[in-house]
């Protein structure tokens, strides 16, 4: 009986909030998605869920792929997608969870035209970290952490200044500064790059050191001047810019 009531409650919730239940996740091998979201070893399940919620809201079809699946995926199959998104987590574990063949396959696919969006750990993973099987989409550049890390701060509301548009308080957690590669789209308060874009071969790359996709629930104990909905709208813009190879306003 309790299970029956639970099912009714879930169905009622879907009726009252159809957008939240309108899933755009499609099977990995179906060929019906242009976006591939990595959810393998080293990724944060919470951030994977946040990106999925955003993709669903934007009505963008996507497939998810874990470490084993990505290792086994032929390069010809990977190249059928237009965008690979690697979310936050632990960039060392992301790289270590993949074979060197898998990272070489990703790098080759990006060079041939697969676009790439790296968020926080995904941005670090895009750099050169040979000890952690990094992708090296950045011509030999590896990234360090934003200076707040040196002060013992692990997560915070950080005002991000954009080349065009208002400053937005964004959720940051152990994210990198992206100095030395690409074109700077946005900066941290210390003027180091927080968001960059550029090319690797024929692939378009956007790297973010912060989490514009972060939901309201992540903000507990922090003060933001910018609503989560506004930050999430910017995250959606980044996804579409990466997908469509759009050059963002930059410094």
N, C-alpha and C positions, 0 to 999 in steps of 0.2 A: 504493500500500500504506500509506504513512504517513497519507494522508487517511482511509483506511478505519479504521486504528487510532485516529485522532483522533476520528472519529465514534463509535466504540465507547466511547471514554473519556468523551465528552460524555454519551452515553446512560447509561452506568454512573453518572456523577455525578448525573444526574437521578433515577435509581432510588434512589440512596443518600440524596439530599437532595431529596425530592419537593416540599417547600415552596418551595425556591429556584427550581424549574422550573415551578411552578404560576403561570403568568402571568395577570394580570387586566387586561392592556392590551387594549382593544378598538378597532376602527377609529373614526376621528373622526366619521364621518357615520352610524354605525350606530344611534345612539339607545339603546345598551345600557349607557351609563355615566352616573353621576350626578356624577362628578368630572372636571374638565378641568385638566390639568397643563400649564402653559406651559413650553416648552423652546426658545423662540426666541432671537433675537439678544440678547446680553448675559447670558444665563443661564449658570451653571456646569454643564458636562456632568456633572461629578462629583456636584453636588448634585441635579441632575435624577435621576441614577441612584440616589442615596440615597433620595430620596422615592419613586421607583418601587419600590425594594426594600421599603420600608415598606408601601406600598399593596398590593403583592403578598402580603406576610406577613399583613396584616390582611384579605385577601380582599375588597378593595374594587375594584370595576370602575372603570376610568378610561380616558380618552383623552388623548393628547398633542396639542398644537397649537403650531405655530411662528409666527413673526411674519407671514409672508405669508398663511398659512391664517387667522390671527386677523383680519388686515386684510380678507380676503374673506368671512369668516363673517357671514351675516345676523344681525342682533340677535335675530330670532325663534329662530334655532338656538342662539345663545349662551344665551338665556334658558331653554332646555330643561335645562341643567345646574343642579345645586344648589350646586356649589362650584367656584370657580376658585382654583387654587394657583399662586402665583408664587414660585419658589425663589430661592436666593442667586445672586450673580453681580455684575454691575456695573449699578446702577440707571440710570445715565445712558445706557448703551448699550441697556438694555431699552427705555427711553422713546424714544430716538432711532431705534430699529429699527422702531417702529410709527408709523403715520400718526396725525395728530391725530384723524381720524375713528374710528380703532380705539380710542383711549383714551376718546373720548367715548362710544363704544358700550359699552365695559366699564363706565364710570361709570353710564350710563343703566341698564344691565342690573343692576348692583348695587343701584341705587336702586329697581328693580322687584322685587328679591327674590333675586338671585344672591348667594350668600355668597362671602366672600373670605378666603383665608389667605395672608399675606405673610411670608416668611421672609428676614430680613436685607435683601438688596437688594430683595426683594419688598415688605418693609415700607416701605423708603424710597420705592419707586416709588408706593406708595399715597398718599403725602403730596403737598403742593403744591410742585412744582418746575416752574414754567412754562417755564424755559429747557431743561428735559430732558423735556418732554411727560409730566409726572407725572399720576397719576390724580386727585389731589385728592379723595380720599374722606374727608378729614379736616377739612373746613370751613375751609380756608385755612391749616392748620398744616403746616409742613415740619419735618423732623427733622434733628438733627445726629448726630455720631458719639459713641459711648460714650467717656468720658474717658481710657481706656487709650490711645486713638489719639494723644492729646496727648503721651504719654510715649514715643512711637515704637514702641509694641507693636501688632503687626498681627494676631496670633492668640494665643490663650491659653485655658487652662482657667479659667473664671470662675465663682465660686460665686453661684448665682442663688437669691434668697430669695423664697419664694412666700407668698401670703396664707394659704394652707392647705397643710400638708404640709411635708416636710423640705426643707432647702436642698440643691440638686443642683449639682455641678460640671458646667457645660455648655461645649461647644466654642463659642468666639466668634472671629470673624474679620472685622474691619472693619465690625462691625455698629453699628446706630444705637441711641441712647437715644431713647425714644418719649415725650418730654415734651410736654404741652400738648393731648393728645387722648385721649379714651376713658377707660375705667376700668382702673386698674392691677391686674394679676394677679400680677406678679412684679417684683422690683427687682434692680438691680446692687448691688455692694458700696458704691457711693457714694450709694445710695438713689434714683437716677434710674430711671425705668420701663424695664424690659427686655422686658415682655410686657403688651400692652394689648388690650382688646376694646371694641367699641361698634357702633353702627349708622350706616349711611348710607341714608336712606330706609327701604326694607323689607329691605335686605340686612344680614346679620350679618358682622362683620369681626373677625378676630384677627390681630394683628401681633406678630412675635417678632424681637428684635434679635440673637438667637443661633441656634445650629443644634442643636436636640435630636435631629434625624434623623441627625446625623453618625455614620458608622461608626467602628469601632475603628481602622481604617487611617489615619484623619485625626489620630490622637492622638500620633503619633510625636514624641518629644522633649519631651512635656508630661506633667505628673503630674496625674491625676484621682483624686479620692476616690470618685467615683460611676462605676459600670460603664457602658459604652456601652449595654448592654441596658436599663438603667433609664432612661437619657435617651431612648432610642428608644421605650420604652413611653409616656413622656410626650409625645413627638412624635405618636404614634398617638392619644393622648387629644386633643391639639389638633386633629388632622384631624377626628376624630369630633365634637368640640365645634363646629367651624366648619361641618361638614356638617349637623349637627342643631340648630344655633342654640342651643347650650347655654351658659348663663351660668356662667362659671367662678368659683370663690371669688376674691374680690378685696378690696383694701384699702378 
